[in-house]
């Protein structure tokens, strides 16, 4: 499948229900926009997912969000990620985000800054 977007942006919100020493889980939602390219309109998704994180060390954790992304053509949502702790309230993340839709997958590779409140 040919690339239909060259830029994506989003905002994610996670509410962790259990923050244990090594493993934590919770819920995730947000907004993701894939800008259109070559006359193809942009696509927006609102994911609703379960979130899980596992602390590999004090500085690094891995995890994933799994659920459903709502849209006019929604589908299964998945987002594996690696997180690096800069401080107790700020983290860097790298992730791959995908939505399985009819006829293919809408996906992106992303990096971002996370804040704990």
C-alpha positions as CSV (number, residue, x, y, z in Angstrom):
1,X,0.0,0.0,0.0
2,X,1.3,3.4,-0.9
3,X,1.8,6.1,1.8
4,X,-1.3,8.3,2.1
5,X,0.1,10.6,4.7
6,X,3.4,12.1,5.3
7,X,2.6,13.7,8.7
8,X,0.7,12.6,11.8
9,X,0.1,14.3,15.2
10,X,-1.7,13.2,18.3
11,X,-2.4,13.6,21.9
12,X,-2.7,10.7,24.4
13,X,-4.1,10.5,27.9
14,X,-3.4,7.5,30.1
15,X,-4.9,6.8,33.5
16,X,-2.9,4.2,35.3
17,X,-5.1,2.3,37.8
18,X,-2.3,0.3,39.3
19,X,1.2,1.6,39.5
20,X,3.2,-1.2,41.0
21,X,6.9,-1.4,41.3
22,X,7.4,-3.3,38.0
23,X,4.0,-3.6,36.3
24,X,1.2,-1.1,35.9
25,X,-2.0,-1.1,33.9
26,X,-4.8,1.3,33.1
27,X,-6.8,2.9,30.3
28,X,-5.8,5.1,27.4
29,X,-7.5,7.4,25.0
30,X,-6.5,10.3,22.8
31,X,-6.7,11.8,19.3
32,X,-4.6,10.9,16.3
33,X,-4.7,12.8,12.9
34,X,-3.0,11.6,9.7
35,X,-2.8,14.5,7.3
36,X,-3.9,13.7,3.7
37,X,-1.6,13.5,0.8
38,X,-2.0,13.6,-3.0
39,X,-5.7,14.5,-2.8
40,X,-6.5,11.9,-0.2
41,X,-8.4,13.4,2.8
42,X,-7.0,13.4,6.3
43,X,-8.0,10.7,8.8
44,X,-8.8,11.1,12.5
45,X,-8.9,8.4,15.2
46,X,-10.0,8.4,18.8
47,X,-8.6,5.2,20.5
48,X,-10.1,3.6,23.5
49,X,-7.6,1.1,24.9
50,X,-6.2,-0.8,27.8
51,X,-2.7,0.2,28.7
52,X,0.1,-1.9,30.3
53,X,3.6,-1.0,31.2
54,X,6.5,-3.1,32.6
55,X,9.6,-1.5,34.2
56,X,12.7,-3.1,32.7
57,X,14.9,-0.9,34.9
58,X,14.5,2.3,36.9
59,X,14.9,4.3,33.8
60,X,13.3,2.2,31.0
61,X,9.9,0.6,30.6
62,X,8.1,-1.1,27.8
63,X,4.4,-1.4,27.2
64,X,1.5,-1.4,24.9
65,X,-2.0,0.1,24.4
66,X,-4.6,-2.3,22.9
67,X,-8.2,-1.5,22.0
68,X,-10.4,0.0,19.4
69,X,-9.9,3.3,17.4
70,X,-13.1,5.1,16.6
71,X,-13.5,6.8,13.2
72,X,-15.6,6.6,10.1
73,X,-13.5,3.5,9.3
74,X,-12.4,2.4,12.8
75,X,-10.7,-0.8,13.8
76,X,-8.3,-2.7,16.1
77,X,-5.8,-0.3,17.7
78,X,-2.4,-1.3,18.9
79,X,0.6,0.8,20.1
80,X,3.8,-0.9,21.5
81,X,6.2,1.5,23.1
82,X,9.5,2.1,24.9
83,X,9.6,4.8,27.6
84,X,12.7,6.5,29.1
85,X,12.3,8.3,32.4
86,X,13.9,11.8,32.5
87,X,12.5,12.5,35.9
88,X,9.6,11.4,38.1
89,X,7.2,13.7,36.1
90,X,8.7,13.7,32.6
91,X,9.4,10.8,30.2
92,X,10.4,10.3,26.6
93,X,8.7,7.7,24.5
94,X,9.1,6.0,21.1
95,X,6.2,4.0,19.7
96,X,4.6,2.4,16.7
97,X,0.9,3.0,16.4
98,X,-1.4,1.2,14.1
99,X,-5.1,0.8,13.4
100,X,-6.3,-2.2,11.4
101,X,-9.0,-0.9,9.0
102,X,-10.9,-2.4,6.1
103,X,-8.4,-2.7,3.2
104,X,-5.2,-2.3,5.3
105,X,-3.5,-0.6,8.2
106,X,-3.1,3.1,9.1
107,X,0.1,3.4,11.1
108,X,3.0,5.6,12.1
109,X,6.2,5.6,14.1
110,X,6.3,8.3,16.7
111,X,8.3,10.0,19.5
112,X,7.0,12.2,22.2
113,X,7.2,13.6,25.7
114,X,5.0,12.3,28.5
115,X,4.1,14.2,31.7
116,X,2.8,12.6,35.0
117,X,0.3,14.5,37.0
